[in-house]
Amino acid sequence: MTSKKNSHISTDLIHHGYTPPAEFDSPQPGTFKASTVFFPNVAAMRQREWKDKSAYTYGTHGTPTSFTLEERLCTLEGGKHCVLTPSGLSALAVASFAVLKTGDHVLLPDNSYGPNKTLAEGELTSFGISHTYYDAMDPQDLASKIQSNTQLVWLEAPGSVSMEFPDLIELVKICQSRQILTALDNTWGAGLAFKPFDLLGNGSLSVGLTAHALTKYPSGGGDVLMGSVMTCDDALALKLKMTMMRLGICVGPNDVESILRSLPTIALRYASQDRCARQLASWWKDQKACVQVLHPAIEGSPGHSHWQALCAPNGDQGHAAGLFSVMLHPSFTQTQVDAFCDSLKLFKLGYSWGGPFSLVVPYKIENMRSHWPSHLHQGHLVRFSTGFEDPQDLILDLSQGAKQCLNF
Ligand SMILES: *Cc1c(COP(=O)(O)O)cnc(C)c1O
């Protein structure tokens, strides 16, 4: 295409001829950026429909780049519809806002990702939506807390920070029998450890929707924030889209491009960080300073048999994220535990996981739960996430830190 000469350079530059590249088949899809999308005529402008993704109308409703990522994420998690949000937490918020209204009740596991509880205590409460926490390790506790106005049950497997693995299948069955929508925070499983939309492998049991912090494994870089909400239900997908539209929530194509670039290696990265985390967790099992290892794939960890049933149903190694916690001996002081975390050289202090750096965070469980869970030993909890360093180097780092700070 050639540009027609106008009298001003600005006009010429803006109306410059451009033909998208033909025969340019390459590993990464192109990154398409737009707020404005042009229509060929007014009739097209009036006709185009964004809700079913049959056409482009405006940047907030999606671009070829965001649609590509949504489709690939559906392939990853096994869902049918996907929306992208600017962070994992905003994915949780969009899901709750899309399905809850004043007068409704929502159930959350007491061991859920902390900010989801904070959202329930803040905005949901102020909008007249009540919530109750249930013990994810006790399906009867969930059953007994369902009310006539309960519209949504949040699920997480395993629990945040304390890493106990619930009987997810039983929890979903209870909600299904009461016809209550289930929402799974699927960040840990990432679509790789188990199939949230086909929990039994025979098409008979599914969660209603998943929320996923793409910030973690799909990004893999520790440098992008994004989230997704996914479902197989057409009506629910429309509700999600309408909530996104009304709140003006969308994502930037450059961030989408980063996730698209990382996505092809997600299974390799997940498996590598899983292997490393199991090696480190096994090392901790032999340390006197450690009274409990909390890693669902490690025998003796709370909910290990539930993890096995869901994530290793064939009796093989199964799948788990590169994330685990240890309970350090209660006789240590918090100062000693903090000094141990500070003494580590390869493990960085920082939140999130799934990136190249191994991370460590000391947590105070007593500030995060309604009560100290009975399956957790008393002590000081420290959470680790594995990066891509060599496991032997990481173990040497843990050894020097423990020798220096965790002596009795
Ligand atoms: C990190 C995380 C989130 C939130 O993701 P952000 O992108 O950091 O907002 C939600 N749920 C779980 C389980 C997470 O680990």
The ligand as a MOL file (V3000), in Angstrom:
LIG
                    3D

  0  0  0     0  0            999 V3000
M  V30 BEGIN CTAB
M  V30 COUNTS 15 15 0 0 0
M  V30 BEGIN ATOM
M  V30 1 C -0.0250 -14.9920 43.8420 0
M  V30 2 C -1.3420 -15.5810 44.0570 0
M  V30 3 C -2.5100 -14.8620 43.7910 0
M  V30 4 C -2.4960 -13.4160 43.3670 0
M  V30 5 O -1.7550 -13.1670 42.2390 0
M  V30 6 P -1.1880 -11.6890 41.9600 0
M  V30 7 O -0.9280 -11.6770 40.5000 0
M  V30 8 O 0.0490 -11.5630 42.8010 0
M  V30 9 O -2.2490 -10.7140 42.3640 0
M  V30 10 C -3.7200 -15.5000 43.9960 0
M  V30 11 N -3.7810 -16.7620 44.4340 0
M  V30 12 C -2.6860 -17.4770 44.7000 0
M  V30 13 C -2.8210 -18.8730 45.1800 0
M  V30 14 C -1.4260 -16.9130 44.5290 0
M  V30 15 O -0.3400 -17.6340 44.7970 0
M  V30 END ATOM
M  V30 BEGIN BOND
M  V30 1 1 1 2
M  V30 2 1 2 3
M  V30 3 2 2 14
M  V30 4 1 3 4
M  V30 5 2 3 10
M  V30 6 1 4 5
M  V30 7 1 5 6
M  V30 8 2 6 7
M  V30 9 1 6 8
M  V30 10 1 6 9
M  V30 11 1 10 11
M  V30 12 2 11 12
M  V30 13 1 12 13
M  V30 14 1 12 14
M  V30 15 1 14 15
M  V30 END BOND
M  V30 END CTAB
M  END
